[in-house]
């Protein structure tokens, strides 16, 4: 038997890729559709349990393929019901090979060519919906000065399977559960699940810059947005970028794509050059021109996210400048996000400055919303994802060995 052979990783593969591979094994093409459905609609991640496939094919797949969900290293439970997941990626795994005769199949198999990494995702439940915030890179190279993730640097890009896997892991674990602030977690019976089925939103706002991992991110999004795949509607998936203009222009040409959000965080180039050095490459004029040309549906907005840093970018004059930037861009809205504390030299804005900034935007005719992040007590909030280990007695931690 060859040493160091690499199995086919099924998670993250499109129907077309699965069809090419399955037919290469001498199997009919429709088997790819069955595997695709099992993975993305049935959340079945064990080949031996894909009983729609004949036993012989399952045994063949167990030899030739693998399905690797991100490994949950730790879960951090917030008082508001949010859960921060610390995922391990690209590490050695032991493959389930029950019902096979070859004892060598029980050996440890390695993910070759993928550097081990850790990333975070956050599951945020509400009464009638759930939102999953996922990462697209391990670490980040963009170096936003107010973001804890930037302190990690870029470790590597995530594969399409690692991106989709974060969503599927959170969905599978939290299926049929509800947990909102001030309430106990509740599990429903199978009959009750259909009544309590929630709208699922996904935001690409975790670690990394999605448009600097464009091909893998879009491969994942095509599966997520495919009605025969994960099946989320494009209006329920949002991609947030620091302003990578070539990526925005490329995204604009996609037939099916998530909504676009721009991480703005400054009211002029001078501010943004300091807070977000990527602005030196793609200054506001260039970025906003790309946004102006970006196609939006009749009910679709481009969202501009603005992290309010106390004493830095949170004045009424900043708000007036932001309003001027929004002029002529079409359907836009601004989400104001008070900075979440971390080990960085910034401070939270006052409630008065947040309210005044919000008021100025509304007075100028700009739709604006103030968003207070979920999961602050477990370092799960916007800008806090930096693989932090929580030791606070306020947070509940489960370690997975």
PAKOLLUM-834062 format. One record per residue: residue number from 0; residue in three letters; z, y, x of N, C-alpha, C in turn. Coordinates in steps of 0.05 Angstrom, whole numbers. Layout:
N
REC seq type     nZ     nY     nX    caZ    caY    caX     cZ     cY     cX
REC NUM  ALA      Z      Y      X      Z      Y      X      Z      Y      X
...
//
This chain:
401
REC seq type     nZ     nY     nX    caZ    caY    caX     cZ     cY     cX
REC   0  UNK      0    -24     17      0      0      0      0     25     18
REC   1  UNK    -16     45     11    -18     69     27      8     84     26
REC   2  UNK     16     95     49     39    112     50     30    141     45
REC   3  UNK     48    156     33     43    185     28     19    190     10
REC   4  UNK     13    171     -8     -8    178    -27      3    196    -48
REC   5  UNK    -14    212    -60     -5    231    -80    -15    222   -107
REC   6  UNK      4    221   -126     -3    213   -153    -16    237   -167
REC   7  UNK    -28    231   -189    -39    251   -207    -17    262   -224
REC   8  UNK    -12    288   -221      8    301   -238     -5    309   -264
REC   9  UNK      4    298   -286     -8    303   -312      0    329   -325
REC  10  UNK     24    337   -320     34    362   -333     20    386   -321
REC  11  UNK      9    403   -339     -7    426   -330    -37    421   -330
REC  12  UNK    -45    397   -336    -74    391   -336    -85    397   -364
REC  13  UNK   -109    409   -364   -123    415   -389   -135    389   -400
REC  14  UNK   -145    391   -425   -158    368   -436   -183    359   -420
REC  15  UNK   -198    379   -410   -222    374   -395   -214    359   -368
REC  16  UNK   -193    369   -355   -185    356   -330   -175    328   -335
REC  17  UNK   -160    324   -357   -151    297   -363   -174    278   -370
REC  18  UNK   -195    289   -383   -218    273   -391   -233    263   -366
REC  19  UNK   -237    281   -347   -250    274   -322   -235    252   -308
REC  20  UNK   -209    255   -306   -192    236   -292   -191    209   -306
REC  21  UNK   -188    209   -333   -186    184   -348   -212    168   -347
REC  22  UNK   -234    182   -350   -260    168   -348   -265    157   -320
REC  23  UNK   -254    171   -300   -256    161   -272   -240    136   -268
REC  24  UNK   -221    131   -285   -206    106   -285   -220     84   -301
REC  25  UNK   -243     91   -313   -257     71   -328   -248     69   -357
REC  26  UNK   -233     90   -367   -223     90   -394   -240    109   -411
REC  27  UNK   -241    104   -438   -256    123   -455   -244    151   -455
REC  28  UNK   -261    171   -459   -252    198   -458   -231    206   -478
REC  29  UNK   -231    193   -502   -212    200   -522   -183    195   -514
REC  30  UNK   -179    178   -494   -152    174   -484   -140    199   -473
REC  31  UNK   -157    217   -462   -147    243   -452   -135    259   -475
REC  32  UNK   -148    259   -498   -138    274   -521   -110    263   -529
REC  33  UNK   -107    237   -528    -82    225   -535    -59    232   -516
REC  34  UNK    -66    233   -490    -46    241   -470    -39    270   -473
REC  35  UNK    -59    287   -478    -55    316   -481    -37    321   -505
REC  36  UNK    -42    308   -527    -24    311   -550      4    302   -545
REC  37  UNK      6    279   -532     33    268   -526     49    288   -508
REC  38  UNK     36    300   -489     50    319   -471     58    345   -485
REC  39  UNK     39    358   -498     43    386   -506     51    389   -535
REC  40  UNK     46    369   -552     54    372   -580     78    354   -586
REC  41  UNK     79    330   -574    100    311   -580    123    313   -559
REC  42  UNK    118    328   -537    138    331   -516    148    303   -506
REC  43  UNK    128    286   -502    134    259   -492    127    258   -463
REC  44  UNK    147    256   -446    143    259   -417    147    233   -402
REC  45  UNK    148    211   -417    150    184   -404    125    168   -411
REC  46  UNK    110    160   -391     85    145   -396     91    119   -411
REC  47  UNK    113    106   -405    118     80   -417    124     83   -447
REC  48  UNK    129    107   -456    135    112   -485    111    123   -500
REC  49  UNK     89    126   -486     64    136   -500     51    112   -514
REC  50  UNK     64    103   -535     55     78   -548     28     79   -562
REC  51  UNK     17    103   -564    -10    106   -575    -30     94   -555
REC  52  UNK    -22     92   -530    -39     80   -509    -34     51   -507
REC  53  UNK    -54     34   -501    -50      6   -498    -32      0   -474
REC  54  UNK    -18    -22   -475      2    -29   -454    -11    -30   -426
REC  55  UNK    -35    -40   -424    -49    -42   -399    -54    -14   -386
REC  56  UNK    -62      4   -404    -67     31   -394    -41     45   -386
REC  57  UNK    -20     40   -401      6     52   -393     15     42   -366
REC  58  UNK     11     16   -361     18      5   -335      1     18   -313
REC  59  UNK    -25     22   -318    -43     34   -299    -34     63   -293
REC  60  UNK    -28     78   -314    -19    105   -311      7    107   -296
REC  61  UNK     25     88   -300     50     88   -286     46     85   -256
REC  62  UNK     25     71   -248     18     68   -220      5     93   -208
REC  63  UNK    -12    106   -225    -30    126   -214    -21    155   -220
REC  64  UNK     -3    158   -239      3    185   -248     33    190   -250
REC  65  UNK     40    215   -253     68    223   -257     69    247   -276
REC  66  UNK     92    250   -289     97    274   -306    123    286   -297
REC  67  UNK    122    310   -287    146    322   -274    154    348   -288
REC  68  UNK    175    346   -305    187    370   -316    204    383   -294
REC  69  UNK    208    410   -295    226    422   -276    254    409   -279
REC  70  UNK    267    404   -257    294    392   -257    315    414   -262
REC  71  UNK    331    410   -282    352    429   -288    375    424   -268
REC  72  UNK    379    443   -250    401    441   -231    427    451   -244
REC  73  UNK    425    474   -258    448    485   -271    440    500   -296
REC  74  UNK    459    501   -315    456    517   -339    479    537   -340
REC  75  UNK    473    561   -346    494    582   -349    493    592   -378
REC  76  UNK    515    589   -392    516    596   -420    529    624   -424
REC  77  UNK    513    642   -436    523    669   -442    539    669   -468
REC  78  UNK    556    689   -470    571    693   -495    553    701   -518
REC  79  UNK    529    712   -512    511    720   -534    493    697   -542
REC  80  UNK    497    673   -531    481    649   -539    458    643   -520
REC  81  UNK    451    662   -502    429    657   -483    437    636   -463
REC  82  UNK    418    622   -452    422    602   -431    404    609   -408
REC  83  UNK    416    612   -384    400    615   -360    397    588   -346
REC  84  UNK    373    580   -341    367    554   -328    360    559   -299
REC  85  UNK    372    544   -281    364    543   -253    349    517   -249
REC  86  UNK    323    520   -245    305    496   -242    299    491   -213
REC  87  UNK    299    465   -205    289    456   -180    261    447   -183
REC  88  UNK    243    454   -164    215    447   -166    205    435   -140
REC  89  UNK    187    416   -142    174    404   -119    192    387   -102
REC  90  UNK    213    376   -114    231    360    -98    225    330   -103
REC  91  UNK    238    313    -86    234    284    -90    244    276   -117
REC  92  UNK    230    257   -129    239    247   -155    237    217   -156
REC  93  UNK    252    205   -174    250    176   -178    236    172   -204
REC  94  UNK    215    155   -203    198    152   -226    207    129   -243
REC  95  UNK    207    133   -270    214    112   -289    192     91   -290
REC  96  UNK    197     66   -282    176     46   -282    185     21   -298
REC  97  UNK    200     25   -319    209      2   -334    185    -12   -346
REC  98  UNK    188    -39   -350    167    -56   -361    143    -60   -342
REC  99  UNK    148    -56   -316    128    -62   -296    139    -83   -277
REC 100  UNK    121    -98   -264    130   -120   -247    131   -114   -218
REC 101  UNK    116    -94   -209    115    -87   -181    140    -72   -172
REC 102  UNK    157    -85   -157    182    -73   -149    178    -48   -132
REC 103  UNK    155    -47   -118    151    -24   -100    147      1   -116
REC 104  UNK    142     -1   -142    139     23   -158    165     37   -162
REC 105  UNK    187     23   -157    214     36   -160    222     54   -137
REC 106  UNK    204     55   -117    212     72    -94    210    101   -101
REC 107  UNK    222    118    -85    221    147    -89    193    156    -83
REC 108  UNK    181    172   -100    155    184    -96    157    213    -92
REC 109  UNK    141    224    -74    144    252    -67    122    269    -79
REC 110  UNK    128    293    -86    108    313    -93     97    324    -67
REC 111  UNK     75    315    -58     64    323    -33     50    351    -36
REC 112  UNK     52    367    -15     37    392    -15     50    415    -30
REC 113  UNK     74    410    -41     88    431    -56    115    436    -42
REC 114  UNK    118    460    -32    144    466    -19    166    467    -40
REC 115  UNK    188    454    -35    211    455    -54    219    484    -59
REC 116  UNK    225    490    -84    233    517    -91    251    516   -115
REC 117  UNK    263    538   -121    280    541   -145    272    566   -160
REC 118  UNK    271    564   -186    265    587   -203    284    587   -227
REC 119  UNK    282    609   -242    300    612   -265    283    617   -290
REC 120  UNK    293    609   -313    282    615   -339    306    621   -357
REC 121  UNK    301    635   -379    322    642   -398    314    635   -426
REC 122  UNK    331    621   -441    326    616   -469    345    634   -485
REC 123  UNK    332    649   -504    348    669   -519    343    664   -549
REC 124  UNK    363    653   -563    360    647   -591    368    671   -608
REC 125  UNK    354    673   -631    361    692   -652    361    677   -678
REC 126  UNK    367    691   -700    370    677   -726    344    663   -734
REC 127  UNK    321    676   -731    296    665   -741    276    660   -719
REC 128  UNK    283    664   -694    264    660   -672    279    653   -647
REC 129  UNK    264    644   -627    274    639   -601    255    650   -580
REC 130  UNK    265    662   -559    248    673   -538    254    659   -512
REC 131  UNK    233    652   -498    237    639   -472    224    656   -451
REC 132  UNK    240    665   -432    230    681   -409    226    662   -386
REC 133  UNK    201    662   -375    194    643   -354    185    657   -328
REC 134  UNK    187    642   -307    178    651   -280    150    641   -274
REC 135  UNK    135    656   -258    108    648   -250    105    645   -220
REC 136  UNK    125    655   -205    126    650   -176    155    645   -169
REC 137  UNK    159    631   -147    186    628   -136    190    652   -118
REC 138  UNK    208    670   -126    211    696   -112    189    715   -121
REC 139  UNK    186    737   -106    166    757   -113    160    774    -89
REC 140  UNK    135    782    -86    127    798    -63    123    828    -69
REC 141  UNK    127    835    -95    121    862   -103    141    883    -94
REC 142  UNK    166    874    -90    187    891    -78    196    915    -95
REC 143  UNK    198    911   -121    210    932   -138    239    937   -129
REC 144  UNK    246    961   -123    271    967   -110    296    962   -127
REC 145  UNK    293    962   -153    315    959   -172    318    931   -182
REC 146  UNK    302    912   -172    301    885   -183    312    865   -163
REC 147  UNK    331    848   -172    344    829   -154    324    808   -144
REC 148  UNK    304    801   -160    285    781   -152    271    789   -126
REC 149  UNK    266    815   -123    252    825    -99    266    818    -74
REC 150  UNK    293    815    -76    309    808    -52    302    781    -41
REC 151  UNK    290    764    -57    283    737    -48    258    736    -31
REC 152  UNK    240    756    -35    214    753    -23    198    732    -38
REC 153  UNK    173    728    -29    156    708    -42    160    681    -28
REC 154  UNK    167    661    -43    170    634    -31    144    619    -35
REC 155  UNK    134    617    -60    108    606    -65    100    610    -94
REC 156  UNK     74    606   -100     64    607   -127     73    581   -142
REC 157  UNK     77    583   -168     82    560   -184     55    548   -194
REC 158  UNK     55    522   -197     31    509   -209     30    513   -239
REC 159  UNK      8    507   -251      6    509   -280     26    491   -293
REC 160  UNK     31    467   -283     50    448   -294     79    459   -292
REC 161  UNK     85    472   -270    112    483   -267    117    506   -286
REC 162  UNK     96    521   -292     98    543   -311    101    533   -340
REC 163  UNK     83    515   -348     85    504   -375    111    488   -377
REC 164  UNK    119    474   -356    143    457   -356    168    472   -363
REC 165  UNK    171    497   -355    195    513   -362    197    516   -392
REC 166  UNK    174    522   -405    174    525   -434    181    499   -448
REC 167  UNK    168    477   -439    172    452   -452    201    442   -448
REC 168  UNK    212    446   -425    240    438   -420    259    452   -438
REC 169  UNK    255    479   -441    273    494   -459    269    487   -488
REC 170  UNK    244    482   -497    239    475   -524    251    447   -530
REC 171  UNK    247    428   -513    257    401   -517    287    401   -519
REC 172  UNK    300    415   -501    329    415   -500    341    429   -524
REC 173  UNK    328    450   -534    340    466   -555    328    461   -583
REC 174  UNK    312    440   -585    300    434   -611    321    429   -632
REC 175  UNK    318    443   -654    337    439   -677    364    452   -673
REC 176  UNK    366    470   -653    392    483   -649    390    513   -657
REC 177  UNK    412    524   -666    413    553   -670    439    562   -657
REC 178  UNK    438    585   -644    462    595   -631    458    625   -628
REC 179  UNK    471    641   -643    469    670   -641    496    681   -634
REC 180  UNK    497    706   -626    521    718   -617    543    716   -638
REC 181  UNK    566    708   -629    589    706   -647    590    681   -664
REC 182  UNK    572    662   -658    572    637   -674    573    613   -656
REC 183  UNK    581    590   -667    580    566   -651    552    554   -652
REC 184  UNK    545    539   -632    520    525   -631    520    504   -653
REC 185  UNK    497    502   -667    495    483   -689    470    466   -685
REC 186  UNK    473    440   -690    450    422   -689    443    413   -717
REC 187  UNK    417    412   -722    407    404   -749    398    375   -749
REC 188  UNK    398    362   -772    386    336   -775    356    339   -775
REC 189  UNK    342    316   -774    313    317   -774    302    331   -799
REC 190  UNK    314    325   -822    304    338   -847    309    368   -846
REC 191  UNK    331    376   -835    338    405   -834    321    420   -814
REC 192  UNK    310    406   -793    295    420   -772    271    434   -784
REC 193  UNK    257    422   -803    233    434   -814    240    460   -828
REC 194  UNK    263    461   -841    272    485   -855    280    507   -836
REC 195  UNK    291    499   -814    302    518   -795    284    522   -771
REC 196  UNK    259    514   -773    240    517   -751    236    546   -744
REC 197  UNK    239    553   -718    239    581   -710    212    589   -699
REC 198  UNK    206    614   -701    184    626   -686    191    625   -657
REC 199  UNK    172    617   -640    177    616   -611    161    638   -598
REC 200  UNK    174    655   -583    161    675   -566    165    667   -537
REC 201  UNK    145    673   -521    146    668   -492    139    694   -478
REC 202  UNK    156    701   -458    150    725   -442    149    717   -413
REC 203  UNK    128    725   -400    125    720   -371    138    744   -356
REC 204  UNK    164    744   -356    180    766   -345    202    756   -327
REC 205  UNK    200    731   -319    220    720   -300    213    728   -272
REC 206  UNK    218    709   -253    212    714   -225    181    715   -221
REC 207  UNK    172    734   -204    144    734   -196    127    754   -211
REC 208  UNK    104    759   -199     83    776   -210     61    758   -221
REC 209  UNK     58    755   -247     39    736   -258     10    740   -248
REC 210  UNK      2    765   -245    -26    770   -238    -32    765   -209
REC 211  UNK    -11    759   -193    -16    751   -165    -16    720   -163
REC 212  UNK    -14    707   -185    -17    678   -187    -36    672   -210
REC 213  UNK    -58    687   -211    -74    689   -235    -84    662   -245
REC 214  UNK    -97    646   -228   -110    622   -237    -90    602   -249
REC 215  UNK    -68    598   -235    -48    579   -246    -35    590   -271
REC 216  UNK    -30    616   -272    -18    627   -297    -37    624   -320
REC 217  UNK    -62    630   -317    -81    628   -339    -86    599   -347
REC 218  UNK    -86    581   -327    -89    552   -334    -65    544   -352
REC 219  UNK    -41    554   -346    -18    547   -362    -21    561   -390
REC 220  UNK    -29    586   -390    -31    600   -416    -52    588   -434
REC 221  UNK    -74    577   -423    -94    564   -440    -82    540   -455
REC 222  UNK    -64    526   -441    -51    503   -454    -31    513   -475
REC 223  UNK    -16    534   -467      5    544   -486     -8    556   -511
REC 224  UNK    -31    569   -508    -44    582   -531    -63    565   -546
REC 225  UNK    -68    541   -536    -86    522   -549    -73    510   -574
REC 226  UNK    -85    513   -598    -73    502   -622    -68    471   -619
REC 227  UNK    -84    458   -602    -80    429   -598    -62    424   -574
REC 228  UNK    -53    445   -561    -35    443   -539     -7    450   -548
REC 229  UNK      7    468   -534     33    477   -543     32    491   -569
REC 230  UNK     10    506   -574      4    516   -600     17    543   -607
REC 231  UNK     24    559   -588     34    585   -594     12    605   -599
REC 232  UNK     16    624   -616     -4    645   -622     -3    666   -600
REC 233  UNK    -26    677   -593    -27    697   -571     -8    721   -577
REC 234  UNK     -4    728   -602     13    751   -609     43    745   -602
REC 235  UNK     49    720   -597     77    713   -591     81    707   -561
REC 236  UNK     61    713   -544     64    709   -515     57    735   -501
REC 237  UNK     74    744   -483     70    770   -469     71    766   -439
REC 238  UNK     51    777   -426     50    776   -396     57    804   -386
REC 239  UNK     77    806   -369     86    831   -358     77    833   -329
REC 240  UNK     65    856   -322     55    860   -294     66    887   -283
REC 241  UNK     69    887   -257     77    912   -243     54    931   -241
REC 242  UNK     30    922   -248      7    940   -247    -14    931   -228
REC 243  UNK    -20    905   -227    -41    894   -209    -68    899   -223
REC 244  UNK    -81    921   -217   -105    929   -232   -127    909   -232
REC 245  UNK   -135    896   -210   -156    876   -212   -149    853   -231
REC 246  UNK   -123    846   -232   -115    825   -250   -116    834   -279
REC 247  UNK   -109    859   -284   -111    870   -312   -140    869   -321
REC 248  UNK   -158    877   -303   -187    878   -310   -197    850   -315
REC 249  UNK   -188    831   -299   -196    803   -303   -185    791   -329
REC 250  UNK   -160    798   -335   -147    789   -360   -162    800   -384
REC 251  UNK   -172    824   -382   -186    836   -405   -210    821   -413
REC 252  UNK   -221    805   -394   -246    790   -400   -241    762   -411
REC 253  UNK   -216    754   -412   -209    727   -423   -213    727   -453
REC 254  UNK   -225    705   -463   -229    702   -491   -202    699   -506
REC 255  UNK   -184    683   -495   -158    679   -506   -138    686   -485
REC 256  UNK   -119    704   -492   -101    714   -471    -75    723   -485
REC 257  UNK    -54    725   -469    -29    736   -480    -30    766   -482
REC 258  UNK    -11    778   -496     -9    807   -497     -2    818   -469
REC 259  UNK     -8    843   -465     -3    856   -439     21    875   -441
REC 260  UNK     38    873   -421     60    893   -417     59    903   -389
REC 261  UNK     63    929   -386     63    942   -360     91    951   -353
REC 262  UNK    100    942   -329    126    951   -320    123    978   -306
REC 263  UNK    129   1000   -321    123   1027   -312    146   1039   -295
REC 264  UNK    168   1044   -307    193   1050   -293    194   1076   -277
REC 265  UNK    174   1093   -281    174   1119   -267    155   1138   -283
REC 266  UNK    160   1164   -280    145   1183   -296    124   1197   -279
REC 267  UNK    123   1192   -253    102   1204   -236     98   1186   -212
REC 268  UNK     77   1192   -196     71   1175   -173     93   1177   -151
REC 269  UNK    104   1201   -148    124   1204   -127    148   1186   -132
REC 270  UNK    157   1184   -157    179   1166   -164    171   1137   -161
REC 271  UNK    147   1131   -171    138   1103   -172    133   1092   -144
REC 272  UNK    123   1109   -126    118   1100    -99    144   1090    -86
REC 273  UNK    166   1102    -93    192   1094    -82    203   1070    -96
REC 274  UNK    203   1070   -123    215   1049   -138    198   1024   -138
REC 275  UNK    171   1027   -138    152   1005   -140    130   1010   -119
REC 276  UNK    133   1001    -95    114   1006    -74     85    998    -80
REC 277  UNK     82    979    -99     55    971   -107     39    995   -118
REC 278  UNK     53   1016   -126     40   1040   -137     23   1054   -115
REC 279  UNK     30   1050    -90     14   1063    -69    -14   1051    -68
REC 280  UNK    -17   1026    -76    -43   1012    -77    -57   1017   -104
REC 281  UNK    -42   1018   -125    -53   1022   -152    -38   1045   -165
REC 282  UNK    -44   1070   -159    -29   1093   -170    -33   1095   -200
REC 283  UNK    -16   1112   -212    -16   1114   -241    -43   1120   -253
REC 284  UNK    -58   1138   -241    -84   1145   -253   -102   1120   -255
REC 285  UNK   -102   1104   -234   -119   1079   -234   -107   1059   -254
REC 286  UNK    -81   1056   -254    -68   1037   -272    -73   1044   -301
REC 287  UNK    -69   1069   -308    -72   1077   -336   -101   1076   -345
REC 288  UNK   -119   1081   -327   -148   1078   -334   -154   1049   -341
REC 289  UNK   -143   1030   -326   -147   1002   -333   -134    995   -359
REC 290  UNK   -111   1007   -365    -98   1003   -391   -115   1014   -414
REC 291  UNK   -127   1037   -409   -143   1051   -429   -167   1033   -437
REC 292  UNK   -178   1019   -417   -201   1002   -422   -194    974   -432
REC 293  UNK   -168    967   -432   -160    940   -439   -164    936   -469
REC 294  UNK   -178    915   -478   -183    911   -506   -158    902   -521
REC 295  UNK   -153    914   -544   -130    906   -561   -140    901   -589
REC 296  UNK   -127    883   -603   -134    878   -630   -124    900   -649
REC 297  UNK   -131    898   -674   -125    919   -693    -95    923   -697
REC 298  UNK    -79    903   -691    -50    905   -694    -36    901   -668
REC 299  UNK    -50    904   -646    -39    898   -620    -33    923   -604
REC 300  UNK    -11    924   -590     -3    946   -573     -2    937   -544
REC 301  UNK     -6    955   -526      2    951   -498     30    962   -496
REC 302  UNK     48    945   -485     76    953   -482     80    964   -454
REC 303  UNK     94    987   -453    103    997   -427    133    994   -425
REC 304  UNK    142    980   -405    170    975   -401    181    996   -381
REC 305  UNK    204   1008   -388    214   1029   -371    244   1024   -367
REC 306  UNK    251   1015   -343    279   1011   -336    292   1037   -329
REC 307  UNK    312   1044   -344    326   1070   -340    348   1067   -318
REC 308  UNK    344   1082   -297    363   1082   -274    379   1108   -275
REC 309  UNK    405   1105   -277    422   1129   -280    418   1149   -257
REC 310  UNK    411   1174   -264    408   1195   -245    383   1193   -228
REC 311  UNK    364   1175   -235    340   1171   -219    315   1178   -236
REC 312  UNK    312   1165   -259    288   1168   -275    294   1171   -304
REC 313  UNK    318   1180   -311    327   1180   -339    331   1207   -352
REC 314  UNK    318   1228   -341    322   1255   -352    303   1260   -376
REC 315  UNK    309   1281   -391    291   1289   -412    264   1297   -402
REC 316  UNK    263   1309   -378    237   1316   -366    221   1291   -359
REC 317  UNK    235   1270   -349    221   1244   -344    209   1234   -371
REC 318  UNK    224   1236   -392    214   1227   -418    189   1243   -426
REC 319  UNK    189   1269   -422    165   1285   -429    141   1277   -412
REC 320  UNK    146   1271   -387    124   1263   -369    113   1235   -378
REC 321  UNK    131   1217   -386    122   1191   -396    105   1195   -421
REC 322  UNK    113   1212   -439     98   1218   -463     70   1227   -456
REC 323  UNK     68   1244   -436     41   1254   -428     24   1232   -417
REC 324  UNK     37   1214   -402     22   1191   -391     11   1173   -413
REC 325  UNK     25   1171   -435     17   1153   -457     -6   1166   -473
REC 326  UNK    -10   1191   -470    -30   1205   -486    -58   1195   -480
REC 327  UNK    -73   1188   -501   -100   1179   -498   -104   1150   -491
REC 328  UNK    -82   1135   -491    -84   1106   -484    -89   1088   -508
REC 329  UNK    -88   1099   -532    -92   1083   -555    -65   1072   -565
REC 330  UNK    -65   1047   -575    -41   1036   -587    -22   1026   -565
REC 331  UNK     -1   1041   -561     19   1035   -540     47   1037   -553
REC 332  UNK     66   1025   -540     94   1029   -546    110   1027   -520
REC 333  UNK    134   1040   -520    151   1040   -497    177   1026   -503
REC 334  UNK    183   1007   -486    209    993   -488    227   1005   -466
REC 335  UNK    249   1017   -474    269   1028   -455    290   1007   -450
REC 336  UNK    294   1002   -424    313    981   -416    334    993   -397
REC 337  UNK    358    998   -407    379   1007   -389    383    987   -366
REC 338  UNK    385    997   -342    387    980   -319    411    962   -321
REC 339  UNK    407    937   -313    428    917   -313    440    914   -286
REC 340  UNK    467    916   -284    480    917   -258    473    893   -240
REC 341  UNK    473    899   -214    468    879   -194    476    890   -167
REC 342  UNK    472    875   -146    481    884   -119    459    902   -107
REC 343  UNK    453    924   -120    433    943   -111    445    971   -115
REC 344  UNK    435    991   -100    447   1018   -100    438   1035   -124
REC 345  UNK    440   1025   -148    433   1040   -172    457   1038   -191
REC 346  UNK    455   1054   -212    476   1054   -233    464   1054   -260
REC 347  UNK    479   1046   -280    470   1045   -307    467   1074   -317
REC 348  UNK    448   1079   -335    446   1105   -348    468   1109   -368
REC 349  UNK    475   1134   -374    495   1138   -395    483   1134   -422
REC 350  UNK    499   1129   -442    489   1125   -469    475   1151   -479
REC 351  UNK    485   1174   -470    473   1199   -478    445   1202   -467
REC 352  UNK    442   1195   -441    415   1198   -429    395   1179   -441
REC 353  UNK    404   1154   -448    386   1135   -461    377   1146   -489
REC 354  UNK    397   1156   -504    390   1166   -531    372   1191   -529
REC 355  UNK    376   1208   -510    359   1232   -507    331   1224   -498
REC 356  UNK    328   1206   -480    302   1197   -471    287   1185   -495
REC 357  UNK    300   1168   -510    289   1156   -534    280   1177   -554
REC 358  UNK    297   1197   -559    291   1218   -578    267   1234   -570
REC 359  UNK    264   1241   -544    242   1257   -534    215   1242   -539
REC 360  UNK    215   1216   -533    191   1200   -538    183   1200   -567
REC 361  UNK    202   1195   -584    196   1195   -613    186   1222   -623
REC 362  UNK    199   1244   -613    190   1271   -620    161   1276   -612
REC 363  UNK    153   1263   -590    126   1267   -580    106   1247   -593
REC 364  UNK    116   1232   -612     98   1214   -627     93   1187   -613
REC 365  UNK    110   1180   -593    107   1155   -579    126   1134   -590
REC 366  UNK    116   1112   -601    134   1091   -611    152   1081   -588
REC 367  UNK    178   1082   -592    197   1074   -570    220   1058   -581
REC 368  UNK    229   1039   -565    251   1022   -573    270   1018   -549
REC 369  UNK    295   1018   -554    314   1013   -533    323    984   -534
REC 370  UNK    319    970   -512    324    941   -511    348    936   -492
REC 371  UNK    369    926   -503    392    918   -486    389    889   -480
REC 372  UNK    388    882   -455    381    855   -447    403    835   -454
REC 373  UNK    393    811   -460    411    788   -466    420    775   -440
REC 374  UNK    443    762   -441    452    745   -419    462    760   -394
REC 375  UNK    471    785   -398    481    800   -374    505    787   -361
REC 376  UNK    522    774   -377    546    762   -365    541    737   -348
REC 377  UNK    516    726   -349    509    703   -332    485    710   -315
REC 378  UNK    481    735   -309    459    744   -292    432    734   -301
REC 379  UNK    428    735   -328    403    726   -340    386    749   -350
REC 380  UNK    396    774   -347    383    797   -359    360    806   -342
REC 381  UNK    344    825   -353    321    836   -339    330    847   -311
REC 382  UNK    316    838   -290    321    848   -263    343    834   -249
REC 383  UNK    357    814   -262    380    801   -250    373    774   -238
REC 384  UNK    349    763   -243    343    736   -235    339    734   -204
REC 385  UNK    359    723   -190    358    721   -161    371    696   -152
REC 386  UNK    370    675   -168    382    649   -162    412    651   -157
REC 387  UNK    425    670   -171    453    676   -166    471    653   -177
REC 388  UNK    491    646   -161    511    627   -169    533    642   -183
REC 389  UNK    540    633   -208    560    647   -224    587    633   -220
REC 390  UNK    607    649   -214    634    638   -211    654    651   -231
REC 391  UNK    643    669   -248    660    683   -266    672    665   -287
REC 392  UNK    697    667   -294    709    650   -315    697    656   -342
REC 393  UNK    682    679   -344    670    685   -370    646    668   -376
REC 394  UNK    634    655   -356    610    640   -360    616    610   -359
REC 395  UNK    602    596   -375    605    567   -376    582    554   -360
REC 396  UNK    588    537   -340    568    527   -323    568    496   -324
REC 397  UNK    545    485   -326    542    456   -324    525    450   -300
REC 398  UNK    534    434   -281    519    427   -258    507    400   -262
REC 399  UNK    481    397   -256    467    372   -260    462    360   -232
REC 400  UNK    473    336   -227    470    323   -201    445    306   -201
//
